């Protein structure tokens, strides 16, 4: 029988959660303060710890620090409000297994706990792959652009990446994806989109490495008839096509400096201006970018604007072969 520790200062919540988990076959201990939780962790072994991030005597980071410093094998799941998702992103980077948001949903709690126990007991995570694919399939619906074939967790590293994707998908953060050519950066971007609240809106992928300096502005922002020689008609750009959804800019470092300047304006003002037009068009677009080289290195070399890098660098995911 798996052993769980609940660290929750709301006694009603902890009691309800404890009864629910016991009915589902778990052994449960309760700590109503962070200090009591640390005492439990110092004296007993647990498979999973469910901890409210905001406790009366400390925040959840202290619990995570204790687990990391002592080498405790327990998997930590944070209980948090939607407003604390940014914090959840940070603690996931530092080793927390996952998080659930209030109001707590029974099926989500059980699924998250089962995944945590599966990883603790089986590093190959063979049983989690099907669960992850099924969750994405439900989020993606019947969209043919997203290939579930790619999402087959075979290692602990892959599963950790999928958890980061699942976490950031629920936010509106810009994301930088790093990885060599052929590692599936577009598939990762698509997973983020189809698991987000924008899943029913367009996902537009652009290979910036294939765009010439002359055509990049037209491809990204569109143009009006006669905007340049050969512009026989108007064109809708990728940002406008992605309105309400997500645009994925692969090999972003290949864009020219002039296009980077125009892109920064779009990121700051959320408006585009077609080539040859004075009219501004508002756009609500989540931006995910990818590169096979570190953008901070590209900044240091003078190839990429520092201010644009910081706009994109809200969350980073690295794909390892």
N, C-alpha and C positions, 0 to 999 in steps of 0.2 A: 504494500500500500504506500503510495507516494505521500510525502509529508510536506505540508505547506505552512508557511508563516504569514499571517496577515498583520501588517503594521498600519494601523488606522486609528486616528484620534477621535473619530466620530463613532461612538459606541453602538449606535443603532445600525450604522452601515456595516461595521465589523461583525456584529451579531448576525445580521441577515446574510452576509457573505459567508460566514462560517457555517451556518445551517445549510445553505445551498451547496457548499462544497462537500460537506460531510454526507449529504444525501447522494452525492455523485461519487462517493467512494474514497474520499481523501481524508487523511488524518490532518487536523488543523489545530494550530496554536495561534493565539491572539496577543498582540502587544498594542496597547493604546497610547504609547509614547515612543519616540525614536530611541531613547535610551534603553527602554525595556526591550525593544527590538534588537538592539546591538547586544544586549545581555543574552537574549535567546540565541543569537547567531554565534556567540562566543562559547556557549555551553552545549548546544545541540546541533545536529545535522539536519538540514532541510533540502528538499529538492527544488522548491520554488518559493520565492518571497514575493508577496504582493504588497506594495508599499504606496500609500498616499504620498504624493510629492510634497504637499504642504502639511507638515505636522506642527503641532503646537510648540514643541521644544527644539525642532530643527527642520531643515528641508531634506528632501530625499537624497541629495548629493552626498550627505554625510553617511547614509546607509550604503550607498554605492561605493564610496571611498573605503568604508570598513570592509566590505566584501572583497574589493580589489586588493587591499593591503594585506589581508589575512589569507588570501588564496582560497577563500571559501568557494565551493563548487556550486552553490545554490544559484539558480537563474532568477534574476530580478525583473519583475514586471511592475512598472509604475502605474498608479491610478492617478489620472490627471484630468483637469478641465480642458476644454478646447482652447482656451486662451493661453494655456501653458504648453502648447504643442512645440513652440520654438525651443523651450527648455527641454522637452522630450527629445528633440533632435540632438541636442548637445549631449545628454546623458546616454543616448544610444551610441554615440561616437565613443563614449568612455566605457562602454561595456555592459550597459543595461540590455536585457534580452529584448524587451518590447514594452509597449504601453497600451492601456485601455482607457477610454475616455468616459467621463460621466455624462449622462446617466448610464450606469453599467448595464450591459446587455448580456444575459445568461449565456447565449450561444457563443458570443465573442470571448467571454471569459474562459469557457471550457476549451474552446479551440486554441486559445493562446497558451493556456496551461499545458494542454496536451503537446503542443509543439515544443514548449520549453523542456518538458520531461523527455520527449523523444530525442532532442538534441543532447541533453545531459547524458542519456543512456546509450545513444548511438550516434557517434560523430559523423557517420556517413550520411545520416539524415535521409535514408532511402524512402521512408514513409512520408516525409514532409513534401516531397516533390509533387505528388498528386494533389495534396491539399492546396499548395500554392497555385498550381495551375488551375484548379477548379475555382478558386477565389478570383483569379484574374479573368477566367472565362466568363464568370458572372458579371464582372465589372465591364468587360469589353463587349458583351453581347455577341452579336454575329458579325462584328466588324472584321472584314477580311484583311485589313491592313496590319493586323496584329497577329503574330505567329506564336502560338503557345508552344510550339515545338522547341523553341529556344529555351523556355523556362523549365529546366530540369535540374534542380539542385542535386549535385553529386558530391559536394564537399561542404565542410564547415565554412570555408571562405565564401563560397557561392551563396550559402544560406544567409550569411551575415550581410552580403550585398543586397539580397532580396528583401531583408528586413529594413535596411536603410531606404530602399526604393519604396516599400510599403509605407514607411513613416513619412517621407518627404512628399509622397503623392497627395497626402491630405492637406498640405499647405499650398500656398501660392508662390513659394520661393522660386527664384531662378536657380538653375542647377548647371554645374559644369561636370561633364562626364569625360574622364580620361581613359584612354586605352589605345592600343595599337590597332592598325587597320585589320579588319576581320574579326574583332573581338565582340562585335554585337552592340555597338554604342547606340545605333538606332533602335534596336529591340529594347534596350533599357529605357530609352526615352519614351518609346511607345507604351511600355508597361507603366511608367509614371503617369502618362496621360490617361490611359484607360482605367486606371485605378483612382483617378481624381474626380472631383465634382465636374470637371470639364469633359468627361468621357463621351457625352453625346454630341459634343461640338467637334470641329475638324482638328485633325492632327496633320500638320504640314511639315514635311521633311525637306531640307534644302542642303545640297552638297556644295558648300562654299568653295571647296577646292576646285570645282568644275566651272565656277563663274569667272568670266573675264572681268577686268576692271571696268570695261565699258558697259557691260550688260548687268553687272551686279545690282546697280541701283534700280534698274527697270524690273529685274526679277524679284527683288525684295519689296520694293515700294510701289511698283507699277509706273505707267506713263500715259500721257495723253497723246492723242493723234498729233503728229507733227512735232513731238518733243525733240526729236533728233532725226537725222537723215535715215530714212528707211522705216520710220514709225508711221506706217500706213493707217493704223487704228489705235484705239486705246487698249491698255492692258491692265488687268487687275493683278497687283503684286501679292506675294506670298503672305505678307503680314495681314493684308485685308482678307485674303482667303481664310486665314486662320482665326479670324475675329471670333472671340468667345471661347476659343480652344487653345491649342498649344502649337508653337512653331519650334522646330528642331533645326538648329544651325550646326551642321557637321563641319569639322575642320575650320572653325571660326577664325583661327589665326591667319588664314590665307586671305582674308578680306583686306582690301587696300586701306590706307590711312583715311582717305576721303570718305569711304563707305563706313568706316568705324565711327567717324564724326557724326554722320547721318544716323547711324544706329544708336549712338549714345542719346541723341535727341529723342528718338522714338522711345527708348527705355525710360528717359526722364519724364517726358510729357505724355506718353501713351497716345501720340498722334503721328500720323504719317502724311507726307505730302508727295503726291505722284510727280514724276519728272514732267516738267512743262505745265504744272498747275500751281496756282496760289492757294487753292482750297485745302484746308487741313481736315483729315478724316480721323475721328477718334477710333482707337482700337483697344480692345480688351484681350490681350494675348499673354499667355504664360510663355516665357522664353527658356528653352533648354539648349545648351550649347555643348559641343564636344571638340576635343582636340587630342592629337597623338603626341603633343608636347605640352609641357607645363606652361600655362599661360603666364604665371609669375616669371618664368624664365624668359618668355617672349617679351614681357614688359621690360625686364632688365636689359634685353638686347635692343630695345627700341622698336620692336616689331608690332607691339600691341599696346593700345592706350591703357594707362594705369587706371583712369577713372572708369573706363568700360569694364575692365577686369573686376574691380570692386563691386560694380553693379551686378555682375553675373555671379560673383563668388559668395552666394548666400548658403550654398550647400554643394559639396563635392562628392562624386562617386568615382572610384577607380576600379576598372575591370582588369582582373588578373587572369592570365591564361591558365 
